[in-house]
Amino acid sequence: MKKLIQDLIDELTITNTKIALLLEKGEDATKEELLNVQRLNRYRVELKNAIGKYFNESMEGELKTYRK
């Protein structure tokens, strides 16, 4: 599925917000919420890599979309 750069950035922003809200709970967070933070962190890394790949390709004059 092709994703535009703005879609990747939107997803990254939403993911960062979700992580911040879960981390605000601190010690009151449940085990399930902590596992969700780990899952969201992994997804954030994937998004950041996709955005980096997009910019590297655009610097080389290649694709303007990213296939995930």
TAZIRA-V466375 format. One record per residue. N is the residue number from 1. SS is DSSP state (H for helix, E for strand, - for the rest). BURIAL is # if it has 9 or more other ideal C-beta (glycine too) atoms within 8 Angstrom, else .. Layout:
n = [N;N]
ss = [SS;SS]
burial = [BURIAL;BURIAL]
//
This chain:
n = [1;2;3;4;5;6;7;8;9;10;11;12;13;14;15;16;17;18;19;20;21;22;23;24;25;26;27;28;29;30;31;32;33;34;35;36;37;38;39;40;41;42;43;44;45;46;47;48;49;50;51;52;53;54;55;56;57;58;59;60;61;62;63;64;65;66;67;68]
ss = [-;E;E;E;H;H;H;H;H;H;H;H;H;H;H;H;H;H;H;H;H;H;H;H;-;H;H;H;-;-;H;H;H;H;H;H;H;H;H;H;H;H;H;H;H;H;H;H;H;H;H;H;H;H;H;H;H;H;H;-;-;-;-;-;E;E;E;-]
burial = [.;.;#;.;#;.;.;#;#;.;#;#;.;.;#;#;.;#;#;.;.;#;#;.;#;.;.;.;#;.;.;.;#;#;.;#;#;.;.;#;#;.;#;#;.;#;#;#;.;#;#;.;#;#;.;.;#;#;.;.;.;.;.;.;#;#;.;.]
//
